[in-house]
Amino acid sequence: MLVLAIDTSGSGCAAAVYDGAAGEVLARAGADIGRGHAERLMDFVDEALIASDRQLAEIDRIAVTVGPGSFTGIRVGVAAVRGLALALGKPALGITTLRVVAESARQKQPGRPVLAAIDAKRDEIYVQSFTARGEAEGEPEILPVAEARDRFSGFDGIICGSGASLVASTEPVGRPDEIDIAVVARLGAAADPASAKPKPLYLRGPDAKPQSGFAVARAG
């Protein structure tokens, strides 16, 4: 099974081609671009396909990160994957960033439960816990930092992500919210397309809101 994995959930933009039978990434491409995901994404997809010596028509399924993360980036990635899946007639799958962060940590320290905690800013945090086998315990949530500290004060496992130091007295290692595109691909290969449809996971409304009091009266 060949999987095309895509991530546009943060400042990075990445694509990878993954061989599920061999369990390895054939090629990847991407960069930390900050903005401009819509303009760069398909270039990275083409780069990964060329480097892997594969054609888009050979792809069996497409996986994409669905958030929580950048509103604009998530929309770009999900829309692109839906379009590609429709054109190819292949299944598309959505993978949450919390699951990717948790799985990346679980690979480094297997055998322990994991709490993925991503700093949502504004004194809030995205959280979700996973068993030692990588199974989700409950749904992704956004919580006030104080509430997250109270709830997970006795968590006996790995706490990972940029919000780790907000939940417990542990410092994030490296770039804690950097999404490993190889993990996205592997999770996409293992997921059930019927229960992992690519749908944005925002958890809270956008920062930009329509201004009130400036409606234009509709002509007669």
ChimeraX attribute file (.defattr): number of C-alpha atoms within 10 A of each C-alpha:
attribute: neighborCount
match mode: 1-to-1
recipient: residues
	/A:1	13
	/A:2	21
	/A:3	25
	/A:4	30
	/A:5	33
	/A:6	33
	/A:7	31
	/A:8	33
	/A:9	29
	/A:10	24
	/A:11	19
	/A:12	17
	/A:13	28
	/A:14	26
	/A:15	30
	/A:16	29
	/A:17	30
	/A:18	29
	/A:19	21
	/A:20	17
	/A:21	9
	/A:22	10
	/A:23	13
	/A:24	13
	/A:25	22
	/A:26	19
	/A:27	20
	/A:28	24
	/A:29	20
	/A:30	21
	/A:31	13
	/A:32	13
	/A:33	14
	/A:34	12
	/A:35	16
	/A:36	14
	/A:37	24
	/A:38	17
	/A:39	9
	/A:40	15
	/A:41	23
	/A:42	16
	/A:43	15
	/A:44	19
	/A:45	23
	/A:46	18
	/A:47	18
	/A:48	26
	/A:49	23
	/A:50	15
	/A:51	15
	/A:52	17
	/A:53	11
	/A:54	16
	/A:55	11
	/A:56	15
	/A:57	10
	/A:58	13
	/A:59	20
	/A:60	19
	/A:61	23
	/A:62	25
	/A:63	34
	/A:64	33
	/A:65	33
	/A:66	29
	/A:67	26
	/A:68	24
	/A:69	25
	/A:70	17
	/A:71	20
	/A:72	16
	/A:73	25
	/A:74	25
	/A:75	19
	/A:76	19
	/A:77	26
	/A:78	27
	/A:79	17
	/A:80	17
	/A:81	23
	/A:82	21
	/A:83	13
	/A:84	17
	/A:85	19
	/A:86	12
	/A:87	10
	/A:88	15
	/A:89	12
	/A:90	15
	/A:91	21
	/A:92	27
	/A:93	27
	/A:94	28
	/A:95	27
	/A:96	22
	/A:97	28
	/A:98	30
	/A:99	26
	/A:100	24
	/A:101	25
	/A:102	25
	/A:103	25
	/A:104	21
	/A:105	21
	/A:106	23
	/A:107	12
	/A:108	8
	/A:109	14
	/A:110	15
	/A:111	14
	/A:112	17
	/A:113	23
	/A:114	30
	/A:115	29
	/A:116	27
	/A:117	29
	/A:118	27
	/A:119	21
	/A:120	20
	/A:121	11
	/A:122	8
	/A:123	11
	/A:124	18
	/A:125	24
	/A:126	25
	/A:127	27
	/A:128	19
	/A:129	26
	/A:130	22
	/A:131	16
	/A:132	17
	/A:133	13
	/A:134	18
	/A:135	13
	/A:136	18
	/A:137	13
	/A:138	9
	/A:139	8
	/A:140	20
	/A:141	17
	/A:142	19
	/A:143	17
	/A:144	14
	/A:145	20
	/A:146	13
	/A:147	13
	/A:148	21
	/A:149	17
	/A:150	11
	/A:151	12
	/A:152	15
	/A:153	12
	/A:154	9
	/A:155	15
	/A:156	11
	/A:157	17
	/A:158	22
	/A:159	26
	/A:160	29
	/A:161	28
	/A:162	24
	/A:163	26
	/A:164	24
	/A:165	17
	/A:166	21
	/A:167	26
	/A:168	17
	/A:169	10
	/A:170	13
	/A:171	15
	/A:172	16
	/A:173	11
	/A:174	9
	/A:175	9
	/A:176	18
	/A:177	23
	/A:178	18
	/A:179	23
	/A:180	15
	/A:181	27
	/A:182	23
	/A:183	20
	/A:184	30
	/A:185	33
	/A:186	20
	/A:187	21
	/A:188	26
	/A:189	25
	/A:190	9
	/A:191	16
	/A:192	13
	/A:193	18
	/A:194	9
	/A:195	9
	/A:196	16
	/A:197	19
	/A:198	23
	/A:199	19
	/A:200	22
	/A:201	19
	/A:202	16
	/A:203	15
	/A:204	11
	/A:205	8
	/A:206	10
	/A:207	6
	/A:208	6
	/A:209	7
	/A:210	7
	/A:211	7
	/A:212	6
	/A:213	6
	/A:214	7
	/A:215	8
	/A:216	6
	/A:217	6
	/A:218	5
	/A:219	4
	/A:220	3
